[in-house]
Amino acid sequence: MHSSIGRETMSTRTLPARAAVLVPFTLVLAMLLCSCEDDNCATCPDPVEPAPVGWFVQETPTTELLSNLHVFDASRAIAVGGAGTMIRTTDGGETWSLVNTGTTVQLRDLYFLNATHGWTVGDNGVALRTTDGGLTWAALTLPVITNNREVEFVSETTGWIGGGPTAGQTVEPVLMKTIDGGQTWDVLSTSYTPRTMFFVDPDSGCVAGGGTLMRTNDAGATWEEVACGAYGWIGCLFFANPQRGWVSGSGGFIARTVDGGRTWQTLNSATTRNVTELYFVDENVGWYVTGATGTIATTTNGGDTWRFQGCPVESTTSDVTFASADIGWVSGGDGLILKTVTGGW
């Protein structure tokens, strides 16, 4: 009887003491939860914005057609286009700034060998070079004045420029090569206007234009014409490795090689529109854009099948390139830059 009363007395004394501790803790927790609903709370973490899905538009400081772009990594990219326009980002495209190129002609192509050395070419014989990652540009003097459409370098000294006439012009199409960084050039006359080229190493590469595809294995000393099945003009060449590559062009044409460009197999692109550019991150995963109405398509099996992705605008889409399987950009008309961080889906 005595011990029972003792246990009851101890229990009666202990419960209020626990309640006295719990009540202030509960009040503090409630105050913290309520305060984090206040937008002006200085101690609360910033809300995490969900990553945007699919393709979305980035604001740019130009309305010129952006014909070509280069992506260094997930943060840095450069695009070129009409009226000598060049824009550059270092923050993933959150902001784009204009770069002074010193020209007002249309810039048609852009190529970077590494993070510092790059080249861009355009109409009326314009060719520019940078050695500081695109911050400043210096003019190269070419032996032939033509509308330069494509540029590619295989080292800091050895590179190629191809060009030819546009409507109403009588200049001859040419392919030019330098081995001294652009100080001097060898000129090769061609029956076609070089529109696209891709070198997998200093000796081996393909050049195409019109409906013609040419291939060299001796650094351009000799060339052979290769049948690729094109039924119109050829617009883009891209290789994922020395053996596997793709070519695209008018009327939805896409073909693939698995032997370094010796033979080509025509693929079903799922479109009849002109496939202006394509890009692959590996042997299987790639994208293409068409020249009109904002068409973007992707493949996960090397081009055997293609699926269309949603595009937020109906505008010219001129180029596509990726920093990784998820992060990529598309350029186009009226200063268009699209970005994805989800592989386009």
C-alpha positions as CSV (number, residue, x, y, z in Angstrom):
1,M,0.0,0.0,0.0
2,H,2.8,2.4,0.9
3,S,4.9,1.6,-2.2
4,S,1.9,2.0,-4.5
5,I,1.2,5.4,-3.2
6,G,4.9,6.3,-3.7
7,R,4.8,5.3,-7.4
8,E,1.7,7.3,-7.9
9,T,3.2,10.4,-6.3
10,M,6.4,10.1,-8.4
11,S,4.4,9.8,-11.6
12,T,2.2,12.8,-10.6
13,R,5.3,14.9,-10.1
14,T,7.2,13.8,-13.3
15,L,4.5,14.4,-16.0
16,P,4.2,18.2,-15.5
17,A,8.0,18.5,-15.7
18,R,8.1,16.7,-19.1
19,A,5.2,18.8,-20.4
20,A,7.1,21.9,-19.3
21,V,10.0,20.8,-21.6
22,L,7.9,19.7,-24.6
23,V,5.6,22.7,-24.8
24,P,8.4,25.3,-25.4
25,F,10.1,22.9,-28.0
26,T,6.8,22.5,-29.8
27,L,6.2,26.3,-29.9
28,V,9.8,26.9,-31.2
29,L,9.3,24.3,-33.9
30,A,6.0,25.7,-34.9
31,M,7.5,29.2,-35.1
32,L,10.3,28.0,-37.3
33,L,7.9,26.2,-39.7
34,C,5.7,29.3,-39.9
35,S,8.6,31.6,-40.4
36,C,9.9,29.6,-43.4
37,E,6.6,30.3,-45.1
38,D,7.5,34.0,-45.0
39,D,9.2,35.1,-48.2
40,N,11.3,37.6,-46.2
41,C,12.8,35.0,-43.9
42,A,16.6,35.6,-43.8
43,T,17.5,32.2,-42.2
44,C,15.5,29.9,-44.5
45,P,17.2,28.1,-47.4
46,D,16.3,29.3,-50.9
47,P,13.5,27.2,-52.6
48,V,14.9,24.7,-55.1
49,E,13.5,25.4,-58.5
50,P,12.7,22.2,-60.5
51,A,14.9,21.7,-63.6
52,P,13.0,22.7,-66.7
53,V,12.1,19.8,-69.0
54,G,12.3,19.7,-72.8
55,W,13.6,22.6,-74.8
56,F,13.2,26.2,-73.6
57,V,14.1,29.6,-75.1
58,Q,17.0,31.6,-73.8
59,E,17.1,35.4,-74.2
60,T,19.8,36.7,-76.6
61,P,20.9,40.3,-77.5
62,T,20.3,39.8,-81.2
63,T,17.6,39.2,-83.8
64,E,20.0,38.0,-86.5
65,L,19.9,34.4,-87.8
66,L,22.4,32.4,-85.7
67,S,23.7,29.9,-88.2
68,N,26.3,28.0,-86.2
69,L,27.3,27.4,-82.6
70,H,30.0,25.7,-80.6
71,V,29.7,24.4,-77.0
72,F,32.8,24.1,-74.9
73,D,31.1,22.6,-71.8
74,A,27.9,22.9,-69.8
75,S,28.6,26.6,-69.1
76,R,30.4,28.0,-72.1
77,A,29.1,28.4,-75.7
78,I,29.5,30.7,-78.7
79,A,27.2,31.3,-81.7
80,V,27.7,33.2,-84.9
81,G,25.3,34.5,-87.6
82,G,24.2,37.3,-89.8
83,A,25.8,40.8,-90.0
84,G,29.0,39.6,-88.3
85,T,27.0,38.7,-85.1
86,M,28.7,36.6,-82.4
87,I,27.3,35.9,-79.0
88,R,28.9,34.2,-76.1
89,T,27.9,32.8,-72.7
90,T,29.9,31.6,-69.7
91,D,27.0,30.8,-67.4
92,G,25.1,28.1,-69.3
93,G,23.1,30.6,-71.3
94,E,21.6,32.5,-68.4
95,T,23.1,35.6,-70.1
96,W,24.5,36.0,-73.6
97,S,26.8,38.9,-74.6
98,L,27.8,40.3,-78.0
99,V,31.4,39.8,-79.2
100,N,33.1,42.4,-81.5
101,T,34.1,40.5,-84.6
102,G,35.1,43.5,-86.6
103,T,32.9,42.5,-89.6
104,T,29.3,43.0,-90.7
105,V,29.1,40.1,-93.2
106,Q,27.2,36.9,-92.5
107,L,29.3,34.4,-90.5
108,R,28.4,30.9,-91.6
109,D,30.6,28.5,-89.6
110,L,32.5,28.3,-86.4
111,Y,35.2,25.8,-85.2
112,F,37.2,25.4,-82.1
113,L,40.2,23.1,-81.8
114,N,40.3,23.4,-78.0
115,A,39.3,25.9,-75.3
116,T,41.5,28.7,-76.8
117,H,42.0,28.3,-80.5
118,G,39.1,28.8,-82.8
119,W,38.1,30.1,-86.3
120,T,35.0,31.5,-87.9
121,V,34.3,32.2,-91.6
122,G,31.8,34.0,-93.6
123,D,30.9,35.9,-96.8
124,N,33.2,38.0,-99.0
125,G,36.3,36.0,-98.0
126,V,36.0,36.7,-94.3
127,A,38.0,34.4,-92.0
128,L,38.8,35.2,-88.4
129,R,41.0,33.5,-85.7
130,T,41.0,33.6,-81.9
131,T,43.6,32.4,-79.5
132,D,41.8,33.5,-76.3
133,G,38.7,31.4,-76.4
134,G,36.7,33.8,-78.5
135,L,37.1,37.0,-76.6
136,T,39.0,38.7,-79.4
137,W,39.3,37.9,-83.1
138,A,41.9,38.7,-85.8
139,A,41.4,38.5,-89.6
140,L,43.2,36.0,-91.8
141,T,44.1,36.9,-95.4
142,L,42.9,34.3,-97.9
143,P,44.1,34.0,-101.5
144,V,40.6,33.6,-102.9
145,I,37.6,35.9,-102.2
146,T,34.5,33.7,-101.9
147,N,31.7,33.0,-99.5
148,N,33.3,30.8,-97.0
149,R,30.9,28.2,-95.7
150,E,33.0,25.8,-93.7
151,V,36.1,25.8,-91.6
152,E,37.9,23.0,-89.7
153,F,41.4,22.7,-88.2
154,V,43.1,19.5,-87.2
155,S,45.9,21.3,-85.3
156,E,46.9,24.8,-84.5
157,T,48.7,25.1,-87.8
158,T,46.8,22.8,-90.2
159,G,43.3,23.5,-91.3
160,W,40.7,23.7,-94.1
161,I,38.3,26.4,-95.4
162,G,35.7,25.7,-98.1
163,G,33.4,28.1,-100.0
164,G,31.8,29.1,-103.1
165,P,29.1,31.4,-104.7
166,T,25.7,32.3,-103.5
167,A,22.8,33.2,-105.8
168,G,23.9,35.6,-108.6
169,Q,27.6,35.3,-108.0
170,T,30.2,34.0,-110.4
171,V,33.1,33.1,-108.0
172,E,34.5,29.6,-108.3
173,P,34.0,27.1,-105.5
174,V,37.3,26.3,-103.7
175,L,38.8,24.2,-101.0
176,M,41.8,25.8,-99.2
177,K,44.3,24.2,-96.9
178,T,47.0,25.8,-94.6
179,I,49.8,24.2,-92.7
180,D,51.2,27.3,-91.1
181,G,48.2,28.6,-89.1
182,G,46.7,30.6,-92.0
183,Q,49.7,32.5,-93.2
184,T,49.7,30.8,-96.6
185,W,47.1,28.6,-98.3
186,D,47.0,26.0,-101.0
187,V,43.9,26.3,-103.2
188,L,42.1,23.3,-104.7
189,S,39.4,24.1,-107.3
190,T,36.3,21.9,-107.0
191,S,33.2,21.2,-109.1
192,Y,31.0,21.7,-106.0
193,T,30.8,24.3,-103.3
194,P,32.1,22.7,-100.0
195,R,29.3,23.1,-97.5
196,T,30.4,20.7,-94.8
197,M,33.5,18.7,-93.8
198,F,34.7,16.5,-91.0
199,F,38.3,15.2,-90.4
200,V,38.6,12.3,-87.9
201,D,42.4,12.8,-87.9
202,P,45.0,14.9,-89.8
203,D,45.0,12.5,-92.7
204,S,41.4,11.2,-93.0
205,G,38.3,13.2,-93.7
206,C,35.3,13.9,-95.8
207,V,34.2,17.1,-97.6
208,A,30.8,17.5,-99.2
209,G,28.7,20.0,-101.1
210,G,25.9,19.9,-103.7
211,G,25.3,16.2,-104.0
212,T,28.9,15.3,-103.9
213,L,30.9,13.6,-101.1
214,M,34.6,13.4,-101.3
215,R,37.0,11.4,-99.1
216,T,40.8,11.6,-98.4
217,N,43.2,9.4,-96.5
218,D,46.4,11.3,-97.3
219,A,45.7,14.8,-95.8
220,G,44.1,16.0,-99.1
221,A,46.8,15.0,-101.5
222,T,44.3,12.8,-103.3
223,W,40.5,12.6,-103.1
224,E,37.9,10.0,-104.2
225,E,34.2,10.5,-104.7
226,V,32.0,8.3,-102.6
227,A,28.4,7.4,-103.3
228,C,26.3,8.1,-100.2
229,G,22.8,8.0,-101.7
230,A,22.1,11.7,-101.5
231,Y,19.1,12.8,-103.6
232,G,19.8,16.5,-103.3
233,W,22.3,18.8,-101.6
234,I,24.4,17.6,-98.7
235,G,24.4,19.8,-95.6
236,C,26.1,18.1,-92.7
237,L,28.8,15.5,-91.9
238,F,29.4,14.2,-88.4
239,F,31.5,11.4,-87.1
240,A,31.3,9.9,-83.5
241,N,34.6,8.1,-84.0
242,P,36.9,7.3,-87.0
243,Q,34.6,4.6,-88.3
244,R,31.0,5.6,-87.5
245,G,29.6,8.8,-89.1
246,W,26.5,10.3,-90.6
247,V,25.7,12.6,-93.5
248,S,22.4,14.6,-94.0
249,G,20.8,16.9,-96.5
250,S,17.8,18.0,-98.4
251,G,14.5,16.1,-98.5
252,G,15.1,14.3,-95.2
253,F,18.2,12.6,-96.4
254,I,20.4,10.8,-93.7
255,A,22.9,8.1,-94.3
256,R,25.4,6.3,-92.0
257,T,28.8,4.8,-92.4
258,V,30.5,2.2,-90.2
259,D,33.7,1.9,-92.2
260,G,35.1,5.5,-92.1
261,G,33.1,6.8,-95.0
262,R,33.9,4.1,-97.6
263,T,30.3,3.0,-97.8
264,W,27.0,4.5,-96.7
265,Q,23.6,3.2,-95.8
266,T,20.5,5.4,-96.2
267,L,18.4,5.7,-93.1
268,N,14.7,6.6,-92.5
269,S,14.8,10.1,-91.0
270,A,11.0,10.2,-90.5
271,T,10.9,13.6,-92.3
272,T,10.9,15.0,-95.8
273,R,12.3,18.4,-94.6
274,N,15.9,19.4,-95.1
275,V,18.1,18.0,-92.4
276,T,20.5,20.9,-92.0
277,E,22.5,19.8,-89.0
278,L,23.0,16.7,-86.8
279,Y,25.0,15.9,-83.7
280,F,25.8,12.7,-81.8
281,V,27.2,12.3,-78.3
282,D,28.2,8.7,-79.0
283,E,27.5,5.9,-81.5
284,N,23.9,5.7,-80.6
285,V,22.5,9.0,-79.2
286,G,22.0,11.9,-81.5
287,W,19.8,14.7,-82.7
288,Y,19.0,16.6,-85.9
289,V,17.3,19.8,-86.8
290,T,15.6,20.9,-90.0
291,G,15.8,24.3,-91.6
292,A,12.2,25.3,-91.0
293,T,9.4,25.3,-88.4
294,G,11.5,24.3,-85.5
295,T,11.8,20.6,-86.0
296,I,14.1,18.7,-83.6
297,A,14.4,14.9,-83.6
298,T,16.5,12.4,-81.6
299,T,17.7,8.8,-81.9
300,T,19.0,6.3,-79.4
301,N,20.0,3.6,-81.9
302,G,22.4,5.3,-84.2
303,G,19.8,6.7,-86.5
304,D,17.8,3.5,-87.2
305,T,14.7,5.2,-85.8
306,W,14.0,8.9,-84.9
307,R,11.5,10.5,-82.5
308,F,10.4,14.1,-82.7
309,Q,10.8,16.4,-79.6
310,G,8.7,19.3,-78.7
311,C,10.0,22.7,-79.9
312,P,8.6,25.8,-78.1
313,V,8.8,28.0,-81.3
314,E,8.1,27.8,-85.0
315,S,11.3,29.2,-86.3
316,T,14.3,28.3,-88.5
317,T,16.5,25.9,-86.6
318,S,20.0,26.0,-88.0
319,D,22.4,24.1,-85.7
320,V,22.3,21.7,-82.8
321,T,25.1,20.6,-80.4
322,F,25.4,19.0,-77.0
323,A,27.8,19.3,-74.0
324,S,26.6,15.9,-72.7
325,A,23.7,13.5,-73.2
326,D,21.4,15.9,-71.2
327,I,22.7,19.4,-71.9
328,G,22.4,20.9,-75.4
329,W,21.6,23.9,-77.5
330,V,19.9,24.7,-80.8
331,S,20.4,28.0,-82.7
332,G,18.2,29.5,-85.3
333,G,16.4,32.5,-86.8
334,D,15.7,35.8,-85.1
335,G,18.5,35.3,-82.6
336,L,17.0,32.0,-81.4
337,I,18.8,30.0,-78.8
338,L,17.1,26.9,-77.3
339,K,18.5,24.9,-74.5
340,T,17.8,21.6,-72.8
341,V,19.1,20.1,-69.6
342,T,17.0,16.9,-70.0
343,G,18.2,15.6,-73.3
344,G,15.3,17.4,-75.0
345,W,12.5,15.5,-73.3
